Amino acid sequence: MNGTTPGRQPLIHFHSPFVWLVIAGLVIILDLYTKQWAVDTLILYRPVEVLPWLNWLLAHNYGAAFSFLSDAGGWQRWFFTVLAIVVSLVLLVWLFRLREGEWRTGLALGLVIGGAVGNLLDRLTLGYVIDFIDVHYRGLHWPAFNVADSAISCGIALLLLDALIETLRRPGDAARDDGE
């Protein structure tokens, strides 16, 4: 049962790219909102303890995810801007070519696109990305990050999980096909 009456289509098609673009849009909105909250509330580079292993820490990241190349001298702003645009366009094409049933891939692409655009907007308007989440343990701090970075990381993890599931599924499918 799909919850529809005969002759009526469901309101949401999970194979429609527009569902995943809504996810991307929600990531962008949440990312921009939380970054604005951090700028309005926190003092640059002054941590505020939330939990024993979590601080809010406003930071300006001139590099890529997790501060990669943040001290490279300025060229990286435009490099990462162009890279984010190209990657987002490639992922959009992929998103519009998904087949029905590829919902994990659609969700993953929506998360990555939303995160990439969220950080891209910072880079274009500010010249750096606002980070504010500081996770640490016994004095060891993971580089500060934001909602966009989290969405990108979760999206990539979901793409890898989807690839693993498909790889594990194939040998059984091939064996069944050979036996028919």
C-alpha positions as a printed NumPy array, in Angstrom:
array([[  0.   ,   0.   ,   0.   ],
       [  1.385,   3.355,  -0.954],
       [ -1.374,   5.377,   0.686],
       [ -2.919,   6.624,  -2.549],
       [ -6.294,   5.974,  -4.049],
       [ -6.585,   4.58 ,  -7.583],
       [ -5.848,   7.244, -10.178],
       [ -4.084,   9.577,  -7.73 ],
       [ -0.358,  10.077,  -7.493],
       [  1.44 ,  10.442,  -4.15 ],
       [  2.179,  14.03 ,  -3.128],
       [  5.903,  13.374,  -2.71 ],
       [  7.955,  11.226,  -5.072],
       [ 11.189,  10.261,  -3.349],
       [ 12.836,   9.748,  -6.73 ],
       [ 12.116,  13.355,  -7.695],
       [ 15.232,  15.542,  -7.586],
       [ 13.132,  18.338,  -6.118],
       [ 12.745,  16.438,  -2.835],
       [ 16.525,  16.347,  -2.487],
       [ 16.828,  19.999,  -3.495],
       [ 14.462,  20.83 ,  -0.62 ],
       [ 16.852,  18.943,   1.688],
       [ 19.738,  20.994,   0.253],
       [ 17.749,  24.175,   0.84 ],
       [ 17.024,  23.221,   4.443],
       [ 20.727,  22.55 ,   5.035],
       [ 21.581,  25.984,   3.6  ],
       [ 18.973,  27.727,   5.773],
       [ 20.058,  25.897,   8.94 ],
       [ 23.718,  26.559,   8.152],
       [ 23.216,  30.286,   7.542],
       [ 20.971,  30.66 ,  10.592],
       [ 23.432,  28.937,  12.95 ],
       [ 26.381,  30.896,  11.547],
       [ 24.495,  34.157,  12.082],
       [ 23.687,  33.048,  15.632],
       [ 27.397,  32.344,  16.229],
       [ 28.447,  35.754,  14.876],
       [ 25.791,  37.553,  16.958],
       [ 26.458,  35.599,  20.162],
       [ 30.088,  34.519,  20.35 ],
       [ 33.381,  36.391,  20.6  ],
       [ 35.992,  35.444,  18.007],
       [ 38.252,  32.613,  19.238],
       [ 36.827,  32.671,  22.788],
       [ 35.361,  29.231,  23.635],
       [ 32.064,  28.792,  25.463],
       [ 31.714,  25.37 ,  27.083],
       [ 28.479,  23.572,  26.232],
       [ 29.454,  20.072,  27.395],
       [ 32.764,  18.741,  28.754],
       [ 33.687,  17.704,  25.192],
       [ 31.917,  20.447,  23.192],
       [ 32.494,  24.194,  22.919],
       [ 31.002,  26.937,  20.811],
       [ 34.028,  28.67 ,  19.309],
       [ 33.636,  31.345,  16.644],
       [ 36.428,  30.987,  14.091],
       [ 37.168,  32.289,  10.611],
       [ 38.311,  29.521,   8.284],
       [ 40.165,  30.715,   5.196],
       [ 40.766,  27.149,   4.001],
       [ 38.604,  24.141,   3.272],
       [ 36.865,  21.681,   5.572],
       [ 38.516,  21.358,   8.962],
       [ 40.812,  24.341,   8.19 ],
       [ 42.723,  22.55 ,   5.427],
       [ 45.026,  25.105,   3.711],
       [ 43.766,  27.93 ,   5.937],
       [ 47.233,  29.527,   6.047],
       [ 47.987,  29.232,   2.316],
       [ 48.137,  32.962,   1.59 ],
       [ 44.799,  33.884,   0.001],
       [ 44.732,  32.018,  -3.317],
       [ 42.712,  29.246,  -1.686],
       [ 39.598,  31.454,  -1.385],
       [ 39.101,  31.488,  -5.149],
       [ 40.301,  27.927,  -5.628],
       [ 37.742,  26.59 ,  -3.135],
       [ 35.062,  28.916,  -4.543],
       [ 35.52 ,  27.544,  -8.072],
       [ 35.835,  23.993,  -6.736],
       [ 32.559,  24.312,  -4.777],
       [ 30.744,  25.657,  -7.835],
       [ 32.042,  22.914, -10.142],
       [ 31.368,  20.122,  -7.635],
       [ 27.867,  21.446,  -6.916],
       [ 27.044,  21.554, -10.635],
       [ 28.336,  18.005, -11.171],
       [ 26.302,  16.785,  -8.187],
       [ 23.193,  18.559,  -9.512],
       [ 23.534,  16.766, -12.846],
       [ 23.957,  13.47 , -10.967],
       [ 20.913,  14.284,  -8.826],
       [ 18.709,  14.868, -11.878],
       [ 19.841,  11.565, -13.407],
       [ 18.95 ,   9.372, -10.412],
       [ 16.596,   6.497, -11.011],
       [ 13.632,   5.564,  -8.875],
       [ 14.723,   3.797,  -5.687],
       [ 18.056,   5.601,  -5.336],
       [ 16.866,   7.544,  -2.313],
       [ 20.086,   7.131,  -0.299],
       [ 22.068,   8.669,  -3.13 ],
       [ 19.505,  11.466,  -3.485],
       [ 19.622,  12.255,   0.22 ],
       [ 23.427,  12.15 ,   0.228],
       [ 23.667,  14.478,  -2.769],
       [ 21.163,  16.874,  -1.193],
       [ 23.262,  17.035,   1.976],
       [ 26.533,  17.591,   0.1  ],
       [ 25.049,  20.211,  -2.239],
       [ 23.459,  22.077,   0.677],
       [ 26.702,  22.049,   2.639],
       [ 28.797,  23.113,  -0.339],
       [ 26.473,  26.019,  -1.134],
       [ 26.297,  27.077,   2.537],
       [ 30.074,  27.375,   2.745],
       [ 30.258,  28.878,  -0.753],
       [ 27.972,  31.727,   0.309],
       [ 30.32 ,  32.529,   3.215],
       [ 33.36 ,  32.409,   0.962],
       [ 31.769,  34.73 ,  -1.609],
       [ 30.395,  37.271,   0.874],
       [ 33.022,  37.203,   3.639],
       [ 36.154,  35.736,   2.104],
       [ 36.187,  32.996,   4.756],
       [ 33.872,  30.384,   6.24 ],
       [ 32.378,  30.8  ,   9.699],
       [ 33.038,  27.805,  11.944],
       [ 31.746,  27.533,  15.495],
       [ 31.547,  23.9  ,  16.643],
       [ 34.577,  22.737,  18.633],
       [ 34.678,  19.06 ,  19.65 ],
       [ 37.517,  18.02 ,  21.923],
       [ 38.752,  15.296,  24.237],
       [ 41.532,  15.585,  26.834],
       [ 42.997,  18.674,  25.236],
       [ 42.849,  17.3  ,  21.691],
       [ 40.605,  19.487,  19.533],
       [ 39.091,  18.481,  16.222],
       [ 39.277,  21.502,  13.883],
       [ 36.264,  23.784,  14.327],
       [ 33.436,  23.151,  11.875],
       [ 29.851,  24.155,  11.087],
       [ 26.506,  22.723,   9.981],
       [ 27.547,  22.776,   6.304],
       [ 30.689,  20.751,   7.063],
       [ 28.564,  18.261,   9.016],
       [ 26.098,  17.916,   6.133],
       [ 28.943,  17.35 ,   3.658],
       [ 30.527,  14.731,   5.932],
       [ 27.201,  12.934,   6.504],
       [ 26.435,  13.048,   2.773],
       [ 29.806,  11.548,   1.862],
       [ 29.401,   8.869,   4.549],
       [ 25.957,   8.034,   3.139],
       [ 27.375,   7.804,  -0.409],
       [ 30.042,   5.395,   0.856],
       [ 27.44 ,   3.354,   2.757],
       [ 25.25 ,   3.23 ,  -0.344],
       [ 28.2  ,   2.059,  -2.461],
       [ 28.98 ,  -0.639,   0.13 ],
       [ 25.359,  -1.807,   0.213],
       [ 25.255,  -1.986,  -3.583],
       [ 28.579,  -3.863,  -3.689],
       [ 27.386,  -6.401,  -1.114],
       [ 24.072,  -6.787,  -2.927],
       [ 25.618,  -7.512,  -6.353],
       [ 27.185, -10.946,  -5.748],
       [ 23.847, -12.382,  -4.598],
       [ 22.013, -10.78 ,  -7.504],
       [ 24.549, -12.187,  -9.964],
       [ 24.238, -15.685,  -8.46 ],
       [ 20.431, -15.559,  -8.744],
       [ 20.648, -14.317, -12.339],
       [ 23.046, -17.145, -13.292],
       [ 20.778, -19.775, -11.758],
       [ 17.695, -18.818, -13.756]])
